[in-house]
Amino acid sequence: MGGDYAPLEIVKGAIEAYSELPSNVRLVLFGDQEQIHKVCLENNFDPSNFDIVATTEVIEMLDHPAKAFQSKTNSSIVVGFVHLSKGLIDSFASVGNTGAMLAGAMMVIKPIEGISRPCISTHLPKLDGANGLLLDVGINADVKPENLLQYAILGSTYSKEVFGIDNPRVALLNIGSEAGKGNLLARETYELLSKSSQINFIGNVEGSDLFRPNLADVIVTDGFTGNIVLKHTESFYRVALKRGINDEFINRFNFELYGGTAVLGVAKNIIIGHGVSKAIAVKNMIHHSYKVAKANLSLKIAKKIAGELQ
């Protein structure tokens, strides 16, 4: 029931995803059962193909995230998190109130033991067609070197388990490629990453290196810098659209192709989508959610942090 176009576009996206997913995958929809049934029937789709959990409340996009999460206990977001915490679903995705989703991640699911600050990431299209990963892109504006080391481990594990990259190359976003470049945080982080045996650290990369092929698979930065990069690339894509530019590489900056981003460092699989998502973005968010669940990403990250997984 979250997002600017709920429930219509959410249900339509779920219908599209249903026809493309393996037959052993069940989609569970949380929300107004009557409205869900209505959209299904309008699209000539049998609603019994879904597991529908009826809820009566909605956390609106302008609601205070933490307060709404605590007060609207029969909302689709809260009930979804309860199901996730009980193991009744393998992953939970929503394009609803981002703050409420993060509140649920921290209050109900909680960080993996040893993770001090979970983060979110974004895909970085490469000029050769591959995908890189940038993190954090918005949760933590102020971080310490230890946090960035954990992001490097999180991103490396994601890249290996979801993208299928065997030994992901990890780099630190900086103002120069030399080891001594950057502010105090960058220099201290460089030292920490270079000594870690849990990642394949290749050094610093600059902003001009973000989309270069055969360089870094995972690029680490603080949430302040990462969010600026994310918003800049999104605006670049919108400008290209307005100018009538149809380019294969630029089109890969369309968020609808990815649908959402995983919250990395929490004990269950959680995907957050864009509030303006329509059916195609919701469909792709569901596909992303399926890939993350199939990879058992949260468990793999927990084992990696504990030093049990190489």
Secondary structure, DSSP 8 states (H G I E B T S, - for coil): --STTTTHHHHHHHHHHHTTS-TT---EEEE-HHHHHHHHHHTT--GGGSEEEE--B---TTS-HHHHHHH-TTBHHHHHHHHHHTTSSSEEEE-S-HHHHHHHIIIII-B-TT-SS-EEEEEEE-TTS-EEEEE-SSS-SS--HHHHHHHHHHHHHHHHHTS--SS-EEEEE-SSSSTT-S-HHHHHHHHHHHH-SSSEEEEEE-GGGTT-TTS-SEEE--HHHHHHHHHHHHHHHHHHHHTT---TTGGGG-GGGT-EEEEETBSSEEEEE-TT--HHHHHHHHHHHHHHHHTTHHHHHHHHHTT---
